[in-house]
Amino acid sequence: MTRIVEDSRKYYTLKSFGPNDQRTRELWVDMGDLRHGQVRVHGILSNAHKQAARVVLSFDFPFYGHFLRQITIATGGFIFLGDITHRMLTTTQYIAPLMANFDPSFSKDSTVQYLDNGEVFVVQWGKVRLQGREKDGAFTFQAALHKSGTISFSYKEIPLSLDKIGSADHPVKAGLSDAFMITSSTAPAPDGKQTIYEYHRVTIDPSKIKNNSAIEFTELPTCLQHNSCDLCHSANEALGCSWCHVLQRCSDGMDRHRQEWLDFACFEESDDVTCEDYFSNETSIDPSVTAESEGKNRVTTLQTGCKRNGFSDGTKKTMITGNDIKTDSSSKKKNQPNLAMIAGIIVALVLILSLVVVAVFINCYPAVASPLHHIQRRGSYWPALKFQNQKPGYSEMEDCIVETGPR
């Protein structure tokens, strides 16, 4: 499920360039020129339909203030940047120069290739055609992710305007999107309800996407870039930044860390609290106190910083430190064995023995053990998100790279 909050100018500014602009030629990266870096052709994506593959960048790429190292390239003309890989990659958290129902498997001339030279990561969808509409022509376009945070789209061949590309079998989009996930407090993950909220989207004017054109996005300052209380409080008031002392994070509460912002009640931080107040509370400890009470005072300070006990649902969370755990040494001898530890070892041994017996049983009697299933989702340890009205979506595959030489 998704909820959209539209705001197109808070995180990025964009400029469009036409066929006669010098900037259009500067933004296009010639993938045949090895001076730009080593070009890699993805063998599977270049011969598949509705497939996606993950790639690790050589640098930290800032996206909506979050630094990312892993992205997912899709055959449908877009890059997915979410932490949770699911079949509906087209919904949110994307960089889409031209998202559509492209099928690179139709022609041997179609390729999905990329390069990474440490300063920029470029993906090119070359001579790809729309499934079922192959006679309409081939599309060639690029998306470039710069280390500085700048994003550029370059279009070489666009035989159809976006309003003539049907979206019945695949969404048609061009722009940026980011979202955060919230797990329902009524049930813990993975059984709890998980909802994706798209908190920002940038949509490109379809008339700007044509032959020999380009779009350039420039990243604007965000709260997340401020790593101290002073910098956070001195940020532009229009950003709405707040400092959460428990998390040691500056945010407006609308980013991928939204769940933590809510869990620690950072939104309830008092406007009257200053950075000096945090510092004075941490340093104003009586030198005569013991180590135990010192540990308790620090916990209290952290809770006061963001009012951790002030949850809207009336619940309270308590931070437990090693100093809060007491043992009565007078009732136990120093060398007395730890009965709890011995019991734990025995339980572990029994569990291991049980697993071995079950494995042998399944191997010897497969027909009887048919109700037992082992399900593995390759490359992902997160529960899949469920969307309403699902259609066949993208599937993820292992990396298959073909190195290209001089042309």
C-alpha positions in Angstrom: 0.0 0.0 0.0 1.3 3.5 -0.8 0.5 7.0 0.2 1.8 9.9 -1.9 2.8 13.3 -0.6 3.6 15.5 -3.6 6.4 18.1 -3.3 8.5 18.5 -6.3 11.0 21.2 -5.3 12.1 20.4 -1.7 14.9 17.9 -2.5 16.0 18.6 -6.0 15.9 21.3 -8.7 15.8 20.3 -12.3 16.7 21.9 -15.6 15.8 20.6 -19.1 17.9 21.0 -22.2 16.9 20.7 -25.8 18.7 19.5 -29.0 20.4 22.8 -29.5 21.8 23.2 -26.0 25.5 22.6 -25.4 24.7 21.0 -22.0 22.8 18.2 -23.8 25.9 17.1 -25.6 28.0 17.4 -22.4 25.7 15.2 -20.4 25.6 12.4 -23.0 28.2 9.7 -22.2 29.6 7.9 -25.2 29.7 4.3 -24.0 32.1 3.4 -26.8 34.7 5.8 -25.6 36.8 3.9 -23.0 38.2 7.1 -21.6 35.0 7.4 -19.6 35.8 4.0 -17.9 35.3 0.3 -18.4 31.8 -0.4 -19.9 30.0 -3.6 -18.8 27.1 -5.2 -20.7 24.7 -7.1 -18.5 24.2 -10.3 -20.3 20.9 -11.3 -18.8 19.2 -7.9 -18.7 20.2 -7.4 -22.4 18.2 -10.6 -23.2 15.3 -10.5 -20.8 11.9 -8.9 -20.1 10.8 -7.5 -16.7 14.0 -8.5 -15.0 16.2 -6.6 -12.5 19.7 -7.1 -11.2 21.6 -5.5 -8.3 24.9 -3.7 -8.7 27.2 -2.3 -6.0 28.6 1.2 -6.6 32.2 2.1 -6.1 31.2 5.3 -4.2 28.5 6.4 -1.8 25.7 8.0 -3.8 23.6 10.6 -2.0 19.9 10.1 -2.8 17.4 12.3 -0.9 20.1 12.8 1.8 20.8 9.0 2.2 24.1 7.6 1.1 23.6 4.4 -0.9 26.0 1.8 -2.2 23.6 -0.7 -3.8 21.1 -0.1 -6.6 19.0 -2.4 -8.8 18.9 -1.9 -12.6 15.7 -2.9 -14.3 15.0 -3.7 -18.0 12.0 -1.3 -17.9 14.2 1.8 -18.1 14.7 2.7 -14.5 16.9 2.1 -11.4 15.4 0.9 -8.1 17.0 2.3 -4.9 15.0 0.6 -2.1 16.4 -1.4 0.7 13.6 -4.0 0.3 13.5 -5.8 -3.0 10.0 -6.7 -4.0 8.2 -7.6 -7.3 6.6 -4.2 -7.6 9.8 -2.2 -8.1 8.0 0.3 -10.2 5.9 1.7 -7.4 8.4 3.9 -5.4 12.1 4.6 -4.7 13.2 4.9 -8.3 15.3 6.9 -10.7 13.5 6.7 -14.0 14.7 8.4 -17.1 11.9 6.5 -19.0 10.0 3.8 -17.3 8.0 1.6 -19.7 7.4 -1.9 -20.9 10.7 -2.4 -22.7 11.7 -5.9 -23.8 15.5 -6.1 -24.6 15.1 -9.8 -25.5 13.3 -8.9 -28.8 16.5 -7.9 -30.6 20.2 -8.8 -30.4 20.9 -5.1 -30.9 19.2 -4.2 -27.6 21.6 -3.8 -24.6 21.6 -2.8 -21.0 25.1 -1.6 -20.1 26.8 0.5 -17.5 30.1 2.0 -16.4 31.4 3.1 -13.0 34.6 5.2 -12.9 34.4 6.2 -9.2 32.9 9.6 -10.0 29.8 8.8 -12.0 27.7 5.7 -12.6 26.0 5.6 -16.0 23.3 3.1 -17.1 22.3 3.0 -20.8 19.3 1.3 -22.3 20.4 1.0 -25.9 18.0 0.3 -28.8 15.3 -1.2 -26.6 11.8 -1.7 -27.9 8.4 -1.8 -26.3 6.9 -5.3 -26.0 4.2 -5.8 -28.5 5.0 -2.6 -30.3 8.4 -3.4 -31.6 7.7 -1.7 -35.0 7.3 1.7 -33.3 11.1 2.0 -33.1 14.0 1.6 -30.7 14.7 3.8 -27.7 18.2 4.8 -26.5 18.7 6.8 -23.3 20.9 7.0 -20.2 20.7 7.8 -16.5 23.9 9.1 -14.7 24.4 9.1 -11.0 27.2 11.5 -9.9 29.1 11.2 -6.7 28.2 14.8 -6.0 24.5 13.8 -5.9 23.6 15.3 -9.3 21.4 13.1 -11.4 21.1 13.5 -15.2 18.9 11.9 -17.9 20.0 11.9 -21.5 17.9 10.9 -24.4 19.4 10.0 -27.8 16.5 8.2 -29.6 12.9 8.6 -28.5 10.6 7.5 -31.4 7.4 7.9 -29.4 6.1 10.6 -27.1 5.2 9.4 -23.6 1.5 10.1 -24.1 1.5 7.5 -26.9 3.1 4.8 -24.8 0.5 2.6 -23.2 0.6 1.9 -19.5 -1.8 -1.0 -19.3 0.9 -3.6 -18.9 3.6 -1.5 -17.3 3.7 2.0 -15.6 5.0 4.8 -17.7 7.0 7.3 -15.6 9.9 9.7 -15.8 11.4 11.3 -12.6 12.5 10.5 -9.1 10.7 9.0 -6.0 11.6 8.0 -2.5 9.6 6.4 0.3 9.9 5.1 3.9 8.4 1.9 5.4 6.4 1.8 8.6 5.7 -1.4 10.5 2.4 -1.4 12.4 2.8 -1.1 16.2 0.0 -3.6 16.8 2.2 -6.6 15.7 5.9 -6.9 15.5 7.7 -7.6 12.2 7.6 -9.8 10.1 4.0 -10.5 11.1 3.1 -6.8 11.5 1.5 -4.7 8.8 4.1 -2.9 6.7 3.1 0.2 4.7 5.3 2.1 2.2 4.8 5.8 2.2 6.0 7.7 -0.8 6.9 11.0 0.8 8.3 12.7 -2.3 8.2 12.5 -6.1 9.5 14.5 -8.9 7.7 14.1 -12.2 9.2 15.3 -15.5 7.1 17.1 -18.1 6.6 14.5 -20.8 7.1 17.1 -23.5 10.7 17.6 -22.4 11.6 14.0 -23.3 12.5 13.8 -27.0 15.4 13.1 -29.3 18.7 14.7 -28.2 17.4 16.2 -25.0 18.5 16.0 -21.4 17.3 16.6 -17.8 19.7 17.5 -14.9 18.7 17.3 -11.2 20.7 19.2 -8.6 20.5 18.0 -5.0 19.3 20.5 -2.5 20.4 20.6 1.2 18.6 18.2 3.6 18.5 17.9 7.4 20.3 14.5 7.2 23.6 16.2 6.1 23.9 17.9 9.5 25.7 15.6 12.0 25.7 17.8 15.1 23.1 19.5 17.2 24.6 23.0 16.5 24.6 22.5 12.7 21.1 21.1 12.9 19.6 24.0 14.8 21.4 26.6 12.6 20.0 25.0 9.4 17.6 26.8 7.1 14.3 27.1 8.9 12.5 26.2 5.7 13.9 22.7 6.0 12.1 22.2 9.4 15.1 20.3 10.9 15.0 18.9 14.5 17.7 17.3 16.5 17.0 14.0 18.2 19.6 13.5 20.9 18.9 9.8 21.5 19.5 9.0 17.8 22.2 11.7 17.3 20.4 12.6 14.1 19.1 15.7 12.4 15.9 15.3 10.4 12.5 16.7 9.6 11.0 13.3 10.3 10.2 12.6 6.7 13.0 10.3 5.4 13.9 6.6 5.3 14.6 6.6 9.1 10.9 7.5 9.8 10.4 4.3 11.8 13.2 5.1 14.3 12.0 8.8 14.5 8.6 7.5 15.7 9.9 4.7 17.9 12.1 7.1 19.9 9.4 9.9 20.0 11.8 12.4 18.4 8.9 14.4 17.1 8.0 15.3 20.8 11.3 17.0 21.4 10.7 20.3 23.1 11.4 23.4 21.1 12.8 25.1 24.2 15.7 22.6 24.6 19.0 23.8 23.3 22.2 22.1 22.4 23.8 23.6 25.6 21.1 21.9 27.6 22.0 18.5 26.3 25.7 19.1 27.0 25.1 20.4 30.5 22.8 17.5 31.4 25.5 15.0 30.3 28.4 16.7 32.2 26.6 17.8 35.4 27.3 14.5 37.4 28.3 14.6 41.0 31.9 13.2 41.2 31.0 11.3 44.4 28.5 9.1 42.6 29.3 5.5 42.0 29.7 3.9 38.6 26.3 2.3 39.0 24.4 5.6 39.5 26.5 7.3 36.8 25.2 4.7 34.3 21.6 5.3 35.4 22.0 9.1 35.1 23.1 8.8 31.5 20.2 6.6 30.6 17.9 9.2 32.1 19.6 12.0 30.1 19.1 10.1 26.9 15.4 9.6 27.6 15.0 13.2 28.5 16.7 14.4 25.3 13.9 13.1 23.0 11.3 12.3 25.6 11.5 8.6 25.0 8.8 8.0 27.6 6.4 10.3 25.9 4.9 7.9 23.3 1.6 8.9 21.8 0.2 5.4 22.4 0.9 5.6 26.2 3.6 2.9 26.2 7.0 3.3 27.7 10.4 2.0 26.7 13.2 1.6 29.1 16.9 1.5 28.2 18.7 -1.2 30.2 22.5 -1.0 30.8 24.9 -3.4 32.4 24.9 -1.3 35.5 21.2 -1.9 36.0 21.6 -5.6 36.4 22.4 -6.5 40.0 23.6 -9.8 41.5 23.4 -10.8 45.2 27.0 -12.1 45.8 26.2 -12.9 49.4 23.8 -15.7 48.5 26.1 -17.4 46.0 29.6 -18.8 46.4 32.3 -17.5 44.0 33.1 -20.8 42.5 29.5 -22.2 42.3 28.7 -23.3 38.7 26.2 -21.2 36.7 23.2 -23.5 36.6 21.4 -21.3 34.0 24.4 -21.6 31.6 24.5 -25.4 32.0 20.8 -25.7 31.4 21.2 -23.6 28.3 23.9 -25.8 26.9 21.8 -28.9 27.5 18.8 -27.3 25.7 21.0 -26.4 22.7 22.4 -29.9 22.5 18.9 -31.4 22.5 17.8 -29.0 19.8 20.7 -29.8 17.6 20.0 -33.6 18.1 16.4 -33.0 17.2 17.3 -31.2 13.9 19.6 -34.0 12.9 16.9 -36.6 13.5 14.4 -34.6 11.5 16.9 -34.2 8.6 17.6 -38.0 8.5 13.8 -38.7 8.6 13.1 -36.4 5.7 15.9 -37.9 3.7 14.8 -41.5 4.3 11.1 -40.9 4.0 10.5 -38.1 1.5 6.8 -39.1 0.9 5.9 -39.0 4.5 7.7 -35.7 5.1 6.1 -33.9 2.1 4.2 -31.4 4.3 7.6 -29.9 5.4 8.8 -27.2 3.1 12.0 -25.1 3.0 11.4 -21.8 1.3 14.3 -19.6 0.3 14.2 -16.2 -1.3 17.5 -15.6 -3.0 19.3 -12.4 -2.2 16.7 -11.0 0.2 16.1 -11.6 3.9 13.2 -9.1 4.2 9.5 -10.1 4.1 7.8 -9.3 0.8 5.5 -6.3 0.7 1.9 -7.0 -0.4 0.4 -4.5 -2.8 -3.2 -4.3 -3.9 -4.2 -5.4 -7.5 -0.8 -6.9 -8.2 0.2 -7.8 -11.7 3.1 -9.9 -12.8 6.1 -7.9 -11.7 9.9 -7.9 -11.8 12.0 -10.9 -10.8 15.6 -10.6 -9.6 18.5 -12.6 -11.0 22.2 -13.1 -10.3 24.8 -10.8 -11.9 25.9 -11.7 -15.5 28.5 -9.3 -16.9 30.1 -9.2 -20.3 33.2 -7.0 -20.5 33.4 -4.8 -23.6 36.5 -4.0 -25.5 37.5 -1.2 -27.9 34.9 -0.6 -30.7 
